[in-house]
């Protein structure tokens, strides 16, 4: 049967770290195809098209989760990819980008603190489902943005096995 597992898993060393380092937002339609690793078809080697990946640095209070939803009755399984972001400091430039992000359905590459790159929303994109633009009440409160992006995909977010540039992305860093 094609859904039988083919490997076990040993207890790994305690060398992982939680948290996110950065995200890279890619406009819908900029990636026109992907090339998967021959030996591991869940890993992406390269992308085609003219994708520009807009980098957003992160520090604390941001997370990425994937929830598996499977129904034996319906014969369906999907993976809900949820990205919770906290972006510090308000600006006119950021307000415009957050507005455009909320209108679109981009794909997002998530870079965690272990150096892993996950490609989210590959088939259906991700949607901003909620967020806040907040000034805080006390002097030590957040003045910035909180956003939740959600994508529902047929497979978990694929690992990207190269650097983004080697995979075919043009990376644009903010100022």
C-alpha positions in Angstrom: 0.0 0.0 0.0 1.4 3.4 -0.9 0.8 5.0 2.4 2.8 2.6 4.5 5.7 4.2 6.4 9.2 3.1 5.5 11.5 4.2 8.3 11.7 4.5 12.1 13.1 7.4 14.2 15.8 7.4 16.8 15.8 9.8 19.7 17.7 12.9 18.5 20.4 14.8 20.4 19.3 17.9 22.3 20.6 20.3 19.7 17.5 22.0 18.4 16.3 25.5 19.3 12.8 26.9 19.0 11.9 30.2 17.4 12.1 31.9 14.1 14.9 34.0 12.6 13.2 35.5 9.6 10.5 35.1 7.0 10.6 35.7 3.3 7.4 36.8 1.6 7.0 35.9 -2.1 4.1 37.4 -4.2 1.6 35.0 -5.6 2.5 33.7 -9.0 6.2 34.7 -8.9 7.2 31.0 -8.4 6.1 29.1 -11.5 7.5 25.7 -10.6 9.7 23.7 -8.2 12.3 21.0 -8.6 12.3 18.4 -5.9 15.3 16.4 -4.6 15.5 13.0 -6.5 16.0 11.0 -3.3 13.7 13.0 -1.0 10.6 14.3 -2.9 9.5 16.3 0.2 12.6 18.6 -0.2 12.8 21.4 -2.7 16.1 22.1 -4.5 15.2 24.9 -6.8 12.3 27.1 -8.0 11.5 28.6 -11.4 10.0 31.9 -12.3 11.2 35.3 -11.1 10.6 35.1 -7.4 11.6 38.0 -5.2 11.7 37.0 -1.5 11.2 40.0 0.7 13.0 39.4 4.0 11.5 40.3 7.4 13.8 39.8 10.3 12.2 38.4 13.5 13.2 38.4 17.1 11.1 36.5 19.6 7.3 36.3 19.9 6.8 34.8 16.4 6.0 31.1 15.7 5.2 28.6 13.0 3.0 25.6 13.5 1.6 22.9 11.2 -1.6 21.1 12.3 -2.5 17.8 10.6 -6.3 17.3 10.0 -7.2 13.9 8.8 -10.7 12.3 8.3 -11.1 8.6 7.8 -14.8 9.1 6.9 -14.0 11.6 4.1 -10.7 10.1 3.1 -8.9 13.4 3.4 -5.8 14.8 5.0 -4.5 18.4 4.9 -1.9 20.4 6.8 -2.8 23.8 8.2 0.3 26.1 8.3 -0.1 28.9 10.8 2.5 31.7 11.1 2.1 34.1 14.0 4.2 37.2 13.6 5.1 40.1 15.9 6.8 43.0 14.1 8.1 45.8 16.2 7.7 49.5 15.5 5.1 51.3 13.4 5.8 53.1 10.2 4.1 54.5 7.2 6.1 52.2 4.9 5.2 49.1 7.0 1.5 50.1 7.1 1.4 50.0 3.3 3.2 46.7 3.1 0.9 45.1 5.8 -2.1 46.4 3.9 -0.9 44.8 0.7 0.0 41.6 2.4 -3.5 41.4 3.9 -5.0 41.8 0.4 -2.8 39.2 -1.3 -2.2 35.4 -0.9 1.6 35.1 -1.0 3.8 32.2 -0.3 6.2 32.4 2.6 9.5 30.9 3.4 10.1 30.5 7.1 13.6 30.3 8.5 13.9 28.9 12.0 16.7 29.3 14.5 18.1 25.9 13.4 18.7 27.1 9.8 15.8 25.2 8.4 13.9 26.8 5.5 10.2 25.8 5.1 8.2 26.7 2.1 4.6 27.6 3.2 1.5 27.9 1.1 3.2 26.4 -2.0 0.0 25.3 -3.8 -2.7 27.6 -2.3 -0.8 30.6 -0.8 -1.3 32.0 2.7 -3.9 34.5 3.9 -3.6 37.0 6.6 -6.5 35.9 8.8 -6.1 38.3 11.6 -3.8 40.9 13.1 -3.4 44.1 15.0 -1.8 47.5 14.6 -1.1 48.4 18.2 0.5 51.2 20.1 0.4 49.6 23.5 -0.7 51.3 26.7 2.4 51.4 28.9 5.8 52.6 27.9 7.2 49.0 27.7 4.3 47.6 25.6 4.5 46.6 21.9 4.2 49.4 19.4 4.0 47.4 16.2 2.1 44.7 14.3 0.8 41.3 15.0 -0.2 39.1 12.1 -1.6 35.6 11.6 -1.1 34.0 8.2 -2.7 30.7 7.5 -2.4 28.2 4.6 -4.1 24.9 4.0 -2.0 22.5 1.9 -2.1 18.9 0.8 1.4 18.3 2.3 3.5 19.8 5.2 5.6 22.8 4.3 8.5 21.5 2.2 12.1 22.0 3.4 14.2 24.0 0.9 17.6 22.3 0.7 19.7 25.2 -0.6 20.1 28.8 0.3 17.3 30.9 -1.1 19.6 32.4 -3.7 20.9 29.0 -4.8 17.3 27.8 -5.0 16.5 30.6 -7.4 15.1 33.4 -5.3 16.2 37.0 -5.4 16.3 38.1 -1.7 15.4 41.7 -0.9 16.4 43.0 2.5 14.6 45.9 4.1 16.2 49.2 5.0 
